[in-house]
C-alpha cells in the first residue's frame, strides 16, 4: 500500500501571477498514511522556454528544437540534501506543511505563453527524494508577466490606416469599384481595452454587401536553433465580430465598429530568443457569390500597462495592491472582487495605472505533456494550465 496519500504545492493567498524580482511564497503539503524513509523534501523552481517540432522528408525525420533557461534552482525544505551523508531520516505518518519562498531574478523574464510548437513556462515542483526509488513529485505552474509599458512605446499613439479597392467582373464588364478605407484610433492596446475603428466603405458595384468582419489575429513565431536555425509560425484568430454591410451604389460610415482585446500575451517577448509574438487587426469585406473577399491588415501592439491618456477620468488609483484575493470558483477573471475591494497601501499616486484584473488566457488551458523531467507521468500536480494576463475593464472605474 502506498505510504503517500497526497502532496500538493500552493501559493500564498492563491497568488500565481508574478513579475521579475518578486518573491514567490507558498507551501508544500504532504499527507502520509505511514512513516516514510527519504533523503528529504525539496522544492525546485524553474523558468524556461522550449520550441520543438518534427519534419518528415521521405524516410528522414528531422527533430527541430530550441531551449532557453531563465532560472533553475532547488531548495531543501526538510531532511538532508544530496550532498549530505548519513542515515536517511524518516518522516512520520500524518499531515505536514513546509513553507518556502523564492525571489525571481530581477530582470530578463519573458511573459508566459503556451503555443502549439513551444512555450515559455514557469513552475514549482515539490520532490520527495527517495534513494534507489522513483521520486514522488507534485508540480504547480504559475504565470510570469513582462510588464510591457505602452507609455514607453513611441508608436503607441500612431493611428494605423489601410485601404483597398476592387472591381467585380472582368473588363469590359467590370463593375465600378468597391472601396474601403479604415483606421484604428491608435496603435497599441492592453487586454480588456476596446479598438475603435473609423472610415468608409463605398460599394460602387451592383452587388449588395451583407456584412463585414473584424478580427484580431495573432502570429507566433517559433525559432529552433538545432540541428540548424529554422522557424515555424502559428496563426490564430483570437476575436471576431461582424460589422456593417453596404447596399449596391451606397456608402457606409465605419465609425461605430469596435472590438475588445481579449486576454492575450503582450507583443514584446524581448527576453526570449526562441518565441516571438505579433498582432494585427484584419478588416474583411465579405463579398457574396463567386467573388473573393477584400481584406486589409492593420498592425497593432499589445501591452501590459495602458496608455495614461486613456485612463478613466480622475482615476486616483493606488500604486500597487498588496493583497490578491482568492480566485473565483467560476469564470475566467481573476480576482473576481473588483478593484474597490482590494487591499491597498495608504498612499496613492494619481498618475499610476489602475490595477488590472488577471484573466485566464483567451485560448484556454493546455494539457502539459512535456516538462523535460523524467517520471512526470507519476506527478501528483495538475496537468492543466492556462497563463493569466493583465486585463483592464474601464467599466469598473466609471
MIZA-630548 format. One record per residue: x, y, z of N, C-alpha, C, O, CB in turn. Coordinates in steps of 0.02 Angstrom, whole numbers, plus 50000, padded with zeros to 5 digits. Glycine has a CB too. Layout:
N
XYZXYZXYZXYZXYZ ...
//
This chain:
398
500434994050000500005000050000500445006250000500905006750041499525000050062 500315011149955500735017149953500705020950018500175021750048500515021649895 501285023350040501315027150102501075034250093500865037550141502025027150130 501105036850030500935043850017500215044549995500015042049943501405046749964 499815048050036499125049550017499105055049964498785054349912498725051650078 499455060549979499435066249933500015070849947500315070850001498765070049940 500185074749896500675080049902500465085649855500335084449796501415077549887 500435091749881500225097449840500685103349851501005104049904499495099349857 500705107649801501055114149805500525119549799500115119349754501605114849749 500535124449844500075130049840500455136549851500995136549882499505129349892 500185142049824500495148549832500125152749883499515152149890500525152249764 500485156949918500195161149970499635165549941499735168849890500735165550003 499055165349974498475169249954498265167949882497975172249849498615176749964 498415161949858498245159949790498545164449736498285164749680497495159849782 499075167949753499385172449705499835168449658500345165749679499795177949741 499635167949595500015163949547500205167949485500325165049432499615157849527 500235174649492500475179049438501025183449468500915186749518499885183349407 501605183449436502185186949463502545190849409502435189849349502665181949497 502985195349432503435199049388504155197749410504275195249465503275206649389 504615199349366505325198549383505485202149448505255207749459505775201149325 505875198949491506085202049554505615200849612505805202149669506165209249544 505005198449599504535197349653504685190649688505045186449662503815197349627 504405189849748504515183849788503925179149780503345181049791504625185749862 504075173049762503565167749759503545164349827504035161249849503735162549701 502975164949860502895161749926502365156349921501865157149886502705167049980 502475150949957501995145549956502165140250007502575141250051501935142449888 501855134449999502005128950044501875122250008501475121849962501585129350108 502215117250033502125110350010501775106550065502015106350122502805106949990 501205103450050500825099550098500895092150081500765090050024500085101650100 501095088250130501195081050122500755077350171500745078950231501945079150132 500395072350147499965068150189500185060950182500125057950128499205068950169 500455058050236500715051150235500255046450274500015048050328501415050950265 500125040650244499745035450279500165032150333499915030050385499485030150230 500815031650319501275028450365501955031750360502065035850315501335020850350 502385030150406503055033050405503395031750338503305026450307503485030150463 503795036650315504145035850251504875037950261505025043350285503815040150195 505315033450241506025034850242506215038350177506025036150123506445028450252 506585043750182506765047650123507395051550137507595052450194506185052450103 507715053750083508285058150092508055065150114508375068350155508705058550027 507495067450085507235073950103506685076250056506505072750009507795079050104 506425082250069505915085350027506205091850000506455096050039505245086650067 506185092649935506465098549902505915102149862505395099249846507045096649855 506045108449847505625112149801506075114849745506585117949758505235118049837 505885113549683506275115649625505885121149588505315120049567506425109649578 506195126849581505895132449544506255133049477506865133349473505945139149584 505855133349424506165133349357505765137749309505155137749310506195126149329 506125141549268505835145349214506215143849150506825144249149505835152949229 505855142149097506205140249036505755141248975505145141948982506435132949039 506065141248917505695141348853505925135448812506515133448815505815148048815 505465132548775505635126948732505205127248669504605128548673505545120148769 505515126048612505145125148549505355118448519505915116248527505285131048499 504885115248485505035108648457504515106648405503925107948414505075103248513 504745103648352504305100648301504715095848258505325095948259503965106248257 504365091748221504705086948178504495088048105503935090148092504545079648199 504955086648060504825087147988505005080347957505565077847967505235092947955 504535077447920504645070947889504765072047814504355074847779504045066247900 505335069647790505515070047719505715063147696506275060847709506085075247707 505255059847660505395052947640505485048547701505045048047743506025052647595 506065045247705506205040947762506585044747817506775041747868506605034947740 506685051147807507075055047855506605059247899506135062347875507565059647818 506745059247964506375063348011506875068048045507365065948074506005058948064 506725074548041507155079548072506795082448132506215084648127507345085248021 507125082348189506835084948251507145091748265507735092348282506965080048311 506735096948257506965103748270506805105648342506265104048367506645108748220 507265109148374507135111148443507575117148462508085118448430507265105348492 507365120548513507745126148541507535127148613506955126048631507625132648500 508005129248655507865129948726508205136148754508715138448729508105123748765 507895138848806508205144048847508025142748920507475140548935507965151248824 508495144148964508375143449036508445150349069508935153949057508875138349068 507955152049110507965158549144508155157849217508465162349246507275161849138 507975152349248508215150549314508045143249326507585140549296507905155149370 508425140049370508325132949386508665131749453509265130349456508605128249330 508275132249507508555131849575508175126849617507575125849609508545138749608 508535123749663508245118749709508385120849781508945122849798508525111749695 507865120449823507935122049894507705116149935507205112949919507535128449913 508075114649988507885109150033507385111750084507495116850116508515106250068 506825108150091506305110050139506325105750202506125107950256505615109550106 506555099650195506585095050253507085089550238507165087550180505885092150269 507415087050289507875081550280508565083950261508765089450280507615076750228 508915079950223509595081650204509655082250128509285079050091510085076450231 510115086350107510215087350036510605081550006510855077250041510565093850024 510665081749939511015076349904511745075949923512055070549920510945077249829 512035081649943512755081649959512895079250030513475078150048513025088649949 512365078550070512465076450139512475068750144512175065350103511915079350184 512815066350195512865059150205512545057250272512335061650310513605056750204 512505050850285512205048550347511555044850335511325044250278512095054350394 511265042450388510645038650384510075043150360509995048850384510475035650453 509685040650313509115044450288508585045150342508425040350377508805041150225 508305051150351507805052150403507135049150384507025047250326507725059650417 506685048750433506015046050423505505051450439505525054450493505895039650467 505055052650393504505057350405503905053350430503695048550398504325061450339 503645055350487503115051450519502455052150482502345056950446503035053650591 502015047250493501355047350463500965053550486501075056050541500965040950481 500525055950442500125061850458500215067350407500505066250353500295064450527 499965073150424499995078850378500555083650399500635085250458499315082550376 500925085950349501495090350362501485096050311501305095050252502165086450358 501665102050333501705107850288502405110850291502695111550345501175113250308 502665112550232503345115150227503325121650186503255121350125503835109950195 503385127450219503355133850182504005134950143504535132350160503245139650231 503935138950090504525140850051504435147850023503865150250018504655135749993 504975151050005504955157349968505565157749923506105155349940504925163350017 505455160849865505975161149814505915167749777505375169449753505935155149764 506465171449774506455177749737506635176549665507165173849649506935182849770 506185178649620506315177949549506875182549528506985187749559505675179449508 507245180749476507765185349450507475192249436506895192949417508085182449386 507885197349446507635204249443507505206749372507185211949364508135208849476 507735203149322507635205249253507705199249207507935193949227508135210949232 507495200249144507615195149093507115189449091507265184149065508275192249104 506505190549118506005185249117505455186949067505095191949076505695184249188 505375183049013504845184348965504165182048992504135178149039504995180748899 503635184448961502965182648982502805175348966503035172548916502445187148948 502425172249011502195165348999501775165048936501375169448922501785162849060 501875159648898501465158448839501465151048824501975147648832501725162548778 500895148548802500835141548782500635141348708500125144248690500315137648826 501035138148666500895137848595500925130748569501115126148604501385142248557 500735129948505500705123248477501395120248463501465114148459500305123348412 501905124548457502585121948445503075123848500503675122948493502835124648379 502825126448556503275128148610502945132248663502345133548661503875131848582 503355134348711503085137948769503625141848804504225140548796502755133048818 503405146748844503805149648899503425147848961502835149648969503895157648891 503745144249007503385141049062503775141649127504395141249128503245133649046 503395142649181503695143249248503335138349295502725137549291503645150549275 503715135149340503395130249384503785129449449504385130849453503335123549348 503415127049499503695125049563503545117549571502965115549569503405129249623 504065113649581503975106349586504235103949654504825104749670504345102749528 503785100849692503985097749755504225090649741503925087049701503395097749807 504765088649775505055082049762505195078549829505545081349872505705082649721 504935072549837505145068149892505715063849864505605059549822504555063649919 506315065249888506915062049862507015055349899507165055149958507545066649871 506925049949861506985043249891507565039449857507505037749798506315039249884 508105038149892508665034549861508455027749835508105023949869509235033849912 508685026149775508575019649743507835018349727507655012649714508845014249788 507425023449728506725022749710506515028749668506865033849666506265022149773 505945028049634505685033749597505485039249646505165038049697505075031749553 505685045449630505485051049671504735052249665504435050849613505875057449652 504435054949717503735057149716503735064649703504105068349736503355055349783 503335066949656503335074049638502635076949634502145073249625503695075149571 502585083549642501965087249632502155094049603502565097649632501555087949699 501855095849546502045101949511501475106949510500895105149501502265100249440 501655113249519501175118749514501465123949467502035126249477501015121949585 501095125749415501325130649366501065137549385500535138249415501105128749295 501455142649366501235149549380501425153949321501815152049278501555152149445 501135159949321501235164749266501755169949287501745172449343500575168149247 502195171649241502635177349248502475182149190502415180049133503395175249248 502415188549206502255193649156502825198649150503055201449200501595197249173 503035199749089503475205449073503015211349062502665211649011503945203949010 503015216149108502525221649107502725226749054503055231749068502465224949176 502525225348992502685229648936502275236148940501655235948932502555226048868 502605241748951502285248148963502185251848897502665253748864502705252449012 501555252648878501415256048814501615263348815501715266348762500675255548798 501685266348875501895273248879502625274248857502845279848844501805275848950 502995268748854503695268948832503765267348757504315267448730504115264148872 503205266048724503205264348653503065270648612502515273348616502675258748637 503545273148574503445279448538502905279048483502665284148460504085281648506 502725272948463502225272148410501535270248436501085268848397502455266848361 501455270248502500825267848532500225272048511499675269448504500885267648607 500335278648502499775283048485499685283848409499245287448386499885289848516 500095280448370500065281148297499455277548269499375271548280500705278448265 499035281148234498445278248202498665273748145499085275648104497965283748178 498375267748141498525263148087497975263748033497385263748049498575255848113 498185264347971497725265547916497835260347860498405258347846497815272647888 497285258247829497335253647772496765255047724496225257247745497315246147796 496875253847660496355254847610496455249947552497005247447541496345262147585 495915248747516495955244347458495365245747412494865248947432495945236847481 495425243547350494905244547300494855238247257495355235047243495055250847256 494245236547238494145230347200493545231247152493025233947172494035224347247 493635228947091493085228847043492855221647033493255216947032493305231846975 492195220747027491925214147016491835212846941491635217346904491245213247053 491995206746921491945205146850492595206846813493085208846844491365208946818 492585206046747493185207246706493025212446653492445213246632493435200646673 493545215846632493465220946580493205217646516493445212146500494135224546566 492745220446479492475227246487491835227446528491465232346527492335230246419 491695221846564491065221546601491165222546676490715221246716490725214846589 491755224746696491905225646767491465231146798491285235946764492645227346778 491295230146860490875235046896491285241146916491895241146910490555231746958 490935246146940491275251546975491585248647039491355243547063490785257546991 492095251947066492475248747121492105248547188491685252847203493135252247130 492275243547226492135243447298492755246247332493305243647322491945236147325 492665251347373493245254647404493155254647480492625256347506493325261847378 493685252847514493675252947587494265256947612494835256247589493685245747616 494125261247661494645264947696494485264347770493945266347792494675272647673 494955261547809494815260147879495435261947920496005261247897494625252747890 495325264247982495885265848026495695264448098495115264548117496095273048016 496215263248139496125262348210496175269148245496385274048215496655257448239 495975269448309496025275648346496725276748375496885282248397495515275748402 497145271548376497845271948398498195265548377497905261448340497895272948476 498815264548400499195258848376499325253448428499575248148411499835261048350 499145254748492499315249948545498765249648597498445254748612499985251748578 498655243748624498105242448671498325237348723498835233948715497475240048634 497935237048777498025231748827497415227248826496875229448805498135234848898 497475221048848496885216648853496335219948894496465222948947497075209948884 495725219348870495145222448902494955229048870494385231148875495285223548974 495435232448837495285238748805494925237548738494925232048712495925242848794 494635242848712494235242448650494595245848593494815251548599493545245448661 494645242348537494905245248475494315248348437493835244848420495275239848431 494345254848425493805258348390494035260148319494575262948309493595264748429 493615258448271493775259548201493395265548174492885267648201493615253348160 493655268248120493305273448082493495272548009493955268847993493495280748108 493115275847965493245275247894492605274647855492065275747881493705269347880 492675272747792492095272147748492155265847705492695263547689492025278347704 491565263347686491515257847638491055260247583490465261547595491255251247672 491315260747522490925262947464490825257047418491305253747398491275268847427 490205255747401490045250047358489785252547291489195254047282489505245447392 490245253047242490055255247175489795249647131489585250847075490635258547142 489825243447156489615237747115488855236847116488505240547151489955231247140 488625232047078487915230547077487725225047126487165222447124487695228547008 488185223047170488075217647217488035220447288488465224247310488645212447213 487515218447325487455220547395487965216847438488065210847431486735219147421 488295220547481488745217547530488365216947596488165221947625489405221947540 488265210747618487825209647676488175210947742487845212847791487575202647675 488835210047745489175211147809489925211847798490195210147746489035205347857 490245214547849490975214747853491185210947916490775209647960491255222147853 491825209347920492085205547977492715208948003493135211147964492235198147958 492775209448069493375212048100493665206648145493315203548185493225218648142 494315205348137494645200148176495285202748208495625207048180494805194148130 495435200148268496095201048298496475194648285496275189248307496045202648376 497035195348249497435189548230498105189548267498405194848279497555189548153 498325183648284498975182748318499415178248275499195173148250498885179848389 500045180248268500545175848237501105174748287501425179448310500815178848170 501225168448304501775166648348502315163148306502165158448270501535161948407 502925165648311503485162748275503925158848324504145161548374503905168148239 504035152448309504455148148350505115147148313505125145548254504095141148364 505665148148349506325148248318506755142648347506955142948405506675155148328 506885137548307507305132048328508035133848314508185137348266507115125448292 508475131348356509195132548348509585126248330510175126648313509475135548411 509265120448333509605114148318509125109448281508525109448296509855110848384 509375105548232510065104648210510345110648172510945111248161510125098548168 509895115148150510095121548121509515126348131508965124148148510295120848045 509625132648120509095137548134508515136648085508615136048025509385144748128 507915136548113507315135648073506735138948109506745139648170507165128148059 506225141048072505655144448101505005140948081504955138048027505635151848080 504525141348125503855138948110503355143748142503455145948198503745131548135 502815145248105502315150048129501655146648145501475141648114502205155548077 501305149348193500605147548204500195153948199500405159148223500495144048274 499615153448168499175159248158498485157648185498205152448170499135161348083 498225162148226497575160948258497155167248257497405172848263497665158448330 496495166248248496015171648257495775171548329495465166748350495415170948207 495925176848366495795177048438495115180048454494815178348506496325180848473 494865184348411494225187548423493935189748355494315191348310494285193648471 493275189648350492955191348286492275194348298491895192048341492905185148241 492115199648261491435202448262491205203648190491615204048144491425209148302 490555204048181490255205548117490055212948116489755215448164489655200948102 490215216348060490065223448054489555224847999489215220347975490695227348041 489515231247981489015233547933489105230447864489665228947843489025241047928 488555229647830488565228347758488475234847721488475240247751488015223247739 488415234447655488335240447614487955238547551488175234247513489025243647598 487405241847540487005240447480487355242947417487805247147420486305243547487 487135240347361487405242347297487335249847287486815252747303487055238547240 487865253047261487885260247246487785264547309487515270047305487355261947194 488005261947366487905265547429488575266247465489085263747442487385261847474 488555269747520489155271047561488965270647634488435273247653489485277847543 489395267547676489255267147748489855269747787490435269347765489095259847768 489695272547845490195275047892490385269447940489945266147968489935281347931 491025268347949491265262747991491435264948062491725261048100491875259547959 491245270948081491485273748144491185270548207491425271748262491355281048146 490655266648199490355263548258490575256348269490315252948313489595263748252 491055254048230491305247148238491855247048290492315251148288491565244348170 491815242448337492335241748389492395234448408491935230448399492165246048451 492985232648434493115225748455493555225948517494025229748520493455221648397 493395221748565493765221648628494355216748624494295211348595493295219648687 494915218848654495515214648654495435209248709495325211048767496155218948666 495495202848692495435197648742496065196948784496545200648774495275190848709 496065192348831496645191148874497175187348834497115181348823496445187048938 497695190948813498225188148771498895190848794498925195948827498095189948696 499435187348777500105189648799500315195948762500075197248707500625184148789 500765199848792501005205948758501395204248695501665198748688501435209948806 501425209148651501785208248587502525206948599502825202648566501695214348543 502815210548645503535210348653503755204448695503605204148755503785216748685 504115199648664504465194348701505205196248699505615192548673504325187148670 505355202048729506025204948721506565200848756507155201748741506035211948747 506375196448803506875192548838506885185248815507205181048846506735192748913 506535183748761506515176948735506765176948663506525180848622505795173948740 507235172548648507525172248581507245166548538507435165848481508265171448586 506785162648566506525156948528505775157548513505505153448476506645150548565 505435162648540504725163748526504605171148517504845175248557504275160848584 504225172948465504045179948453503295180248439503015175748409504455182848393 502975185748460502255186548453502095193248421502355198448443501905185948522 501685193248369501445199448338500695198848327500405193448323501815200748270 500375204748322499645205048313499465209748256499845214248238499305207348378 498875208548228498595213148179497835212948183497535208048206498845211448108 497535218348160496815218648152496665217548078496945220948036496525225448178 496225212848064496045211447994495325213747982494865211748019496125203847977 495235217947931494565220247911494395216847845494755217447796494535228147905 493825213347845493635209247787492965211747760492475212347797493595201747806 492945213147695492325214647661492075208147630492375205647582492415220347606 491545205447658491285198947636490845199847574490275202147579490885195447693 491115198147516490765199047452490415192547433490755187447427491245201447396 489765192547424489405186247410489555183647340489855187047298488655187347418 489335177447328489425174447263490115171447254490425169247302489295179547209 490345171347192490985168247175491575172947183492135171147165490965165647104 491465178847208491995183747214492405182547278492145180347329491705190847214 493045184047274493465183647333493355189747377493215195247352494215182947314 493425188847442493335194347489493905199347484494455197747461493285191547561 493765205447505494285210547513494545210247584494155209847632494025217747495 495205210547593495495210347659496045215647665496455216347621495785203347674 496035219347721496575224047736496815222747807496415220847851496345231447727 497455223647819497765222347884498015228747916498285233147882498345217347876 497925229247981498175234848020498575232148079498275229148124497585239448044 499235233048079499635230448135499475234048200499375240148200500385231048119 499445230348255499335233248321499825230148370500095224748360498595232048345 499945233848424500385231548478499965230248540499515234148556500945236748493 500115224848575499775223148637500265223848695500825221148693499475215948635 500065227548746500505228748804500195226248868499675222948868500655236048810 500535227748924500305225748990500105231649034499695230949079500845221849025 500395237649020500225243749056499925248649007500255250248957500855246749092 499325251149019498975255248969499245262348964499595264749008498235255548985 499065265548909499255272548897498905277048948498305276348960499075274648825 499285281648977499005286049028498435290349000497965292049036499545290549057 498485292148937497975296448907497305292948900496805296148884498205298948839 497285286348912496655282648907496415280048974495945276048976496735276848859 496725282349029496445280649095495755283949101495615288749066496925282949152 495325281249145494685284649158494805291549188495345293049213494255280349205 494295295749186494345302449214494465302149289494145298349325493705306549199 494955306149313495105306649385495165299849418494795298349465494575310749420 495625295649395495645288749421495845288449494495535284749533496125284649381 496365292249516496605292149585496685285049611496425283249664496125296049630 497055281049573497145274049592497755273049635498255276549626497195269649529 497725268449683498325266649721498855263749675498705261349620498145261649777 499465264049698500025261949656500035254449645500095252249588500675264149687 499995250549699500035243349692499575240049743499535242449800500755240849700 499245234649725498895230749776499405226849818499925224849792498385225849743 499245225849881499695221949923499405215149939499735210949969499845225649988 498795214049919498485207649932498055205649873497725209949843498065207849997 498055199349856497665196949800497165191949826497365186749854498115193849745 496515193149817496005188549844496025181749810496335181049757495315191549836 495705176749841495685170049810495335170349743494915174649732495335165049856 495505165749697495175165649632494445163749638494255160349686495535160849584 494025165849591493315164149594493215156749580493645153449549492915168249544 492655154049602492505147049590492305145849518492375140249492491965144549637 492055151049484491855150449414492085156549376492195161849405491085149549408 492165155749311492345161349269493095162249263493475159349302492045167649296 493295166249214493995166849198494335172749233494935172449246494085167549125 493955178049249494275183949277494525182549347494215179049387493785189749278 495115185349362495445183849425495855189849445496305191749407495895177549419 495755193049502495245191349552494545193449530494475196849479495405194649618 494045191449566493355192449546492985197449590492375197949587492985185849545 493355201149632493025205449681492985212749660492685216749696493375204849746 493285214549604493265221549583493825225449616494095223449667492595224649599 493995231149586494565235049609494455237749679494925237849719494705240649561 493855240049694493735243549757493805239049817493905241449873493045246649757 493765232549808493795227949864494485225049876494575220749919493305222449854 494975227249838495655225149851495915228849913495635233949933496115226449790 496445226149943496775229549999497395233149973497815230049940496965224450055 497445239649987497985243649959498375247150015498115247850070497715248849911 498985249250000499335253650047498995260350051498595262150007500075254450027 499135264050103498785270350114498935275550062498485279250042498945272950181 499565276050039499745281349992499475279849923499435274049902500505282049990 499285285049887499035284249819499445288449772499765293349792498295286249815 499435286549709499795290149657499315291049598499195286349561500445286249635 499035297049589498535298149537498805296649467498405295249421498295305149539 499465296849457499725295649390499845288249376500005286349320500375299449381 499755284049427499885276949419499315273649381498745275849386499995273449487 499465268349343498925264749309498485261149358498705259249412499215259849258 497855260149341497405256349385497635249149388497915246549340496675256749360 497525245849445497715238749450497285234649403496685235749400497655236249522 497575229849367497185225849321496855219949355497055217949410497615223549263 496365217149322496185210249336496735205949305497125208249264495475208549308 496745199649325497135194649288496635189749260496255186549296497665191049334 496635189149194496145184949160496495178949128497045179549102495755188949107 496165173249132496425167249101496485168249026496045171248995495975161049117 497025165948997497155166548925496545164748884496215159748898497745162248904 496385168848835495795167748794495835161248755495315158648732495695173548745 496425158448747496495152048711496365146148756496345140448733497195151548681 496265147348822496075141948867496675137848892497245139148872495585137448834 496535132948934497075128848963497355123848913497025121848866496835125249025 497975121848926498295116548887498435110748934498495111548995498945119048853 498485104848906498695098948943499445098248936499695097248880498325092448919 499795098748991500525098648988500765091448985500655087449030500835102349050 501105089848930501355083048919502115082648924502395077348933501125080548852 502445088448918503165088448914503445093848959503345099748946503415089448842 503785091849012504095096749056504835095249066505145097349115503745097049123 505115091449019505835089949018506065086349082506655086549099506225096349010 505605083149116505785079649178505575072349173505035070849149505455083049239 506005067949195505835060849196505325059449251505335062649304506465056549206 504895054649238504415052549289503815057049296503455056449346504755051949353 503705061749249503155066349256502475062949256501995065649283503175071449201 502425057049225501775053649224501555051549294500965049949304501815047549178 502025051449342501845049749411501745056049453501635055649513502385045349442 501795061849422501745068149459501035068949486500545067549452501935074149414 500985071449549500335072149582500035079049572499495080449598500405070749656 500375083349534500115090049522499625090149464499485085049433500685094849509 499385096149448498905096949394499255096649326499835098749320498525103549400 498915093949277499175093749209498865099049164499065099949107499065086849179 498365102549190498035107849152498295114649175498345115949235497255107449160 498465118849127498715125449145498555130449091498605129049031499485125249157 498355136449112498245142149067498575148249099498415149849156497485143349053 499015151649063499295157849090498745163049101498205162649071499835160749042 498895167949143498435173549154498785179949131499395180649137498235174149230 498385184549104498665190849078498275196749107497705196149128498635190849001 498615202549108498285208549132497655209949091497635208549031498765214649130 497145212649125496515213949091496205220049123496035220049182496025207649095 496125225449084495875231849109495155232849088495005233749028496325237649085 494715232749136494005233749122493815240849147493685241849206493555228249157 493815245649100493695252549120492995253649148492875258649182493795257149060 492535249049136491855249849163491865249649239491395252049271491385244549136 492395246849269492445246549342492625253249372492625254149432492955241249363 492795258149328493045264649353492605270449330492815276249333493755265749330 492015268949307491585274349281491295278349338490925283149327491025271549237 
//
